[in-house]
Every structure is written in C-alpha cells, then in structure tokens.
Amino acid sequence: MKFLVDECTGTSVAEWLKSEGYQVFSVFDEWRGATDEDILAKAFAEDYILITLDKDFGEMIFRQQKPHKGIVFIRCEPNTFKKRIELLKVLFENHLDKLEGNFVVITNENIRIIPQK
C-alpha cells in the first residue's frame, strides 16, 4: 500500500508510515508548496492513498467529483503528530482493507468510511 502524505500532515507521520514498511511520498519533503489539485492528481495517477488534514480535498471529491485512489482525512485534538499517528494506528488495525477508493474521516471519537463509486 502506498501513501502520499500532504504537507500539512507532517514529516513525523510520513516517517512513521515508512517505519511500518509502507511506500510513502511526503509532500513536505519532496514537493513543498504544491497545489491541492496537483497533489490529488499525483496521488490518483500514481496509486497513492492521500493522508491529509486539509478539508479542501473533501470539496474536490464530493462537489467537483475529482477522481482519487483513497483519502484519509484526519481531525484530532490535540492536533499533534503523536495524536495523528495514534489515530492512524487504530485505523490501520481495524480498517486497512477499506482505505483504497474510499474517503475516510478519522477523529478522536470515530472512524467514518464513505464509500466512493
């Protein structure tokens, strides 16, 4: 499984994913300043699941109907690298098989998987 980690999500999340054996493209490390449109297009073209804190991707998916290979949208308190990784661990332990092609929202309280056509 391949993950594209958005710039706002942070390098600690990207490093954790790499340590878990996943192929990772970090926007912060490799493509800083890229537009959301370019990030989503790259993720789709190269079969990455996008991990982000940016709600604009929801707008692109649901209103503009942009294609994607899967998006994980993180909303957490406190909004720290440690908490983001903690939530991703729970997501991966329970729903790793449901990430591809879906829009997934993870918060402190729940995980919501929104199937995509």
N, C-alpha and C positions, 0 to 999 in steps of 0.2 A: 504494500500500500504506500502511496506517495502523498506527501502533504506539502502544500505551499502555505507558508506562514506569513501572514500580512505584516507589514511594517509595524503597525500599532500593537500587535500581539507580543512582539518582543523576542529577543535572541535567546532568552532562557528557555522559552517554550520550544524553540527550534532545536536547541542543544539537547533538551530532554528527549524530544522525539528521535533525534539521531542516536542518542544513547540506548534507546529502545529498539534500534535496528531499522527504523523507517528511513526511506529516502525523503530528503527534505530540501526544499528551496526556500531560503529565507530572504524575503524582500528587503529587510533591514540590512542584511549583509551583502546582498548581491544585486539589488535593483532599487536602491533608496530613491524615493521621490516619484516612483511610477504611479500612473493614474489608476484609479479603481477599474476603469474599463480595460486597460492593458493587463492588469493583474488577473481579472476574471477571464479574459481571452487566453492568456498564457496557461492558466490552470486548466481550462477546458481543452485547449489544443494539446497539452502535454499530459493529460490524465491525472492531474493533481486534485486532491480534495483541499479546498481552501479553509484555513482556520483564521478567523478574524474577530475583532471587537467592533468593527465598523458596520453600523446598521444600514449604510447606503447599499450594501450588497443585497439586502433583502428587497429594497426598492428595485434594484436591477433585475432580480429574479422574478418577483411577483408582479410588478407593474410593467416592466419593459420586456419580460419574458426572455431574458438572456439565457443562453444555454450554459450549463455547468456540469461538473462531474461529482459534485457534492460540496456542501458548505457547512462548516461548524461555526456557529455564531455564539461567542462567549459573553455572558453578562454576569458578573460576580461582584460580591462585596466581601471583604475588601478587594479592590481591583489590583491585586498584586500578582507577580509571576508565580509565587508559591500557590496561591489560590487557583489560578488558571490551570496549572499543572495538576493540582488535586482534582479539579472537576474533569479534566481530560482523562485522568486515570480511571475515574468512575465510569465515564462514558465508554472508554475502550474495554473495560472489564465486562460491561453489560450489553453494549450495542455496537461493537466494532463492525459487525456484519451488516449494519444498517446505514452506514455512512455514505457509501457510494450512491450517487444520484439523488440524494435527499438533502433537504435543508434542515439542519439540526440546531436547536437552540438549547444551550445548557446554562442553567442558573444555579444558585445555591440550593434552591428548593426542588427543581425538577429538570428532567430532560424531555424535550418535545421534539419528536421526529415528524417532519412534514413531508410526506411522500410527494415526489415530483413525477410528472408524466414522462 
